[in-house]
Amino acid sequence: MDHHRSRSPNSRYHSHHHSAHRRERGHGRRNHSDGDPLTHHRDQLDVKTGQTPLRSQTLSTRKDFYERDFPLYRQPVEVGCFSLDCQRRFFNDGRQMRYYVEPDKNPNFDLKDGYKDRYIRRDENVKEKLDHILRWILANKETLKSKGTADALDVDFVTWRGHLTKLLTTPYETREGWLLAATKFNGTVYISEVETEAARIERENRPERNKEMMYWGYKFEQYTCADNADSLPDPSGVVNTNEAFCTVVQTRLIQTTQVVGAVFSTWSSSYCGRFQGSRRGCRFHGDFPRL
């Protein structure tokens, strides 16, 4: 799933549409037509084929273009979930979901505890891309299948929530670049992140202090998360960042539907009253109602 493979020119793979969109570091402004954030470009005639390529579109990164009313956006609704265990194996269930336990008003958390001897880090050299979301889709195709066709999904886009965050904050984040790859298959566009060279260099040369501070967030979760609703957190255990609980939500932006995967930390039943029709409560992070 989502792995790079060599294919012959006659492969059906080439019938799908592939593109990569890059945002380079530090480019806060570009030349665009005044007043329209979407600029169209027509490439020159291809002298070999005698055909004109499709028109490309470029979105402006000027902040003033987006200072307007937000378009129609439907509240995300959870359509499923999945878990990743300590070895990063996929399970089509919620076994990794944990429960939020509110700490005392004056907690005494040692966020450095276990960093040297009880910390298992996920291998960041392994690029999973959309693999786990695709596994969930294969296991739950009936949930998303289009009524008109046997294989197509009734969804326009599939991606991770973090990818959308990077895309939508582009006009306001000018320090870090990004590279996203988009593949259109059976009418659905799958968007996956590709690590830039600058991001790889930064990751491989990350200072030890930064690595420790990243650990603090995971340790805080250990102090505030319990394995079930009737237990208490156990901060004496191992922090293993391979483990994850992910929710899959469906939403709509104007006329386009999206299926978005997001990693969540805990479940809190105290939030369930915020959404009518929510039977089981809401996540500690994200505020997605669950059907």
TALINVEN-V224266 format. One line per field, one symbol per residue. phi: phi as a letter, one per 30 degrees, with the letter a starting at -180 (. if undefined). Layout:
BEGIN
phi->???
END
This chain:
BEGIN
phi->.hcdbdbddcddedddcbabcccddicdbbdbddibdcccbcddddddciccdddcbbcdcddddcdaddddbdedbdclaabbddciddbdacdcdbcdcddddbdcccdddjddbbbccdddddcdhceddddddddbdddcddddbdcdcdbdbbacedddddddcedcccccdbbcccbcbhiccccbdcddddddddddcddedddddddedddddddcccdbdcccdbdddddbdddacbccbbbbchcccbcbcbdbcbcbddcdddbdiddbjbddcjhcdcd
END
